[in-house]
Amino acid sequence: MSKQLNLSVNISYDEKVSVWYVLSSDIPGLHAEAESLDELVTVIADVAPDLIAANL
């Protein structure tokens, strides 16, 4: 039986520099930014599994 893990990632947009970024997260070490929301989601989906495996 697999165990489900629910983690939160809060993102924000900085209008001054036109960038989306991770504001806070339950995933230790997750720091990312991108020019679009779609790009940020892609980056998070790419790095989050490795960070979760390494830290949790």
C-alpha positions as CSV (number, residue, x, y, z in Angstrom):
1,M,0.0,0.0,0.0
2,S,1.4,3.4,-0.9
3,K,1.4,6.3,1.5
4,Q,0.1,9.7,0.2
5,L,2.1,12.8,1.1
6,N,0.5,16.2,0.8
7,L,2.9,19.1,0.5
8,S,2.2,22.8,-0.1
9,V,4.1,25.2,-2.4
10,N,3.1,28.8,-2.3
11,I,4.1,31.0,-5.2
12,S,4.0,34.7,-5.9
13,Y,4.7,37.2,-8.6
14,D,7.1,40.1,-8.4
15,E,5.8,42.9,-10.7
16,K,9.0,44.9,-10.5
17,V,11.1,42.3,-12.1
18,S,8.3,40.3,-13.9
19,V,9.1,37.0,-12.3
20,W,7.1,34.2,-10.6
21,Y,8.8,32.6,-7.7
22,V,8.4,30.1,-4.8
23,L,7.4,32.2,-1.8
24,S,7.3,29.3,0.7
25,S,7.2,25.5,0.6
26,D,6.9,22.3,2.6
27,I,9.7,21.0,0.5
28,P,13.1,21.8,2.0
29,G,15.5,23.5,-0.5
30,L,12.8,24.3,-3.0
31,H,13.8,27.7,-4.4
32,A,12.8,28.5,-8.0
33,E,11.7,31.3,-10.2
34,A,10.6,31.7,-13.8
35,E,9.3,34.3,-16.3
36,S,5.9,32.6,-16.6
37,L,3.7,30.6,-14.3
38,D,3.7,27.6,-16.6
39,E,7.5,27.6,-16.6
40,L,7.6,27.8,-12.8
41,V,5.2,24.8,-12.5
42,T,7.5,22.8,-14.9
43,V,10.6,23.7,-12.9
44,I,8.9,22.7,-9.6
45,A,7.6,19.4,-11.1
46,D,11.1,18.6,-12.3
47,V,13.1,19.3,-9.1
48,A,10.5,18.6,-6.4
49,P,10.7,14.7,-6.5
50,D,14.5,14.7,-6.0
51,L,14.3,17.2,-3.2
52,I,11.5,15.3,-1.5
53,A,13.5,12.0,-1.8
54,A,16.7,13.7,-0.4
55,N,15.1,15.6,2.4
56,L,12.0,13.8,3.6
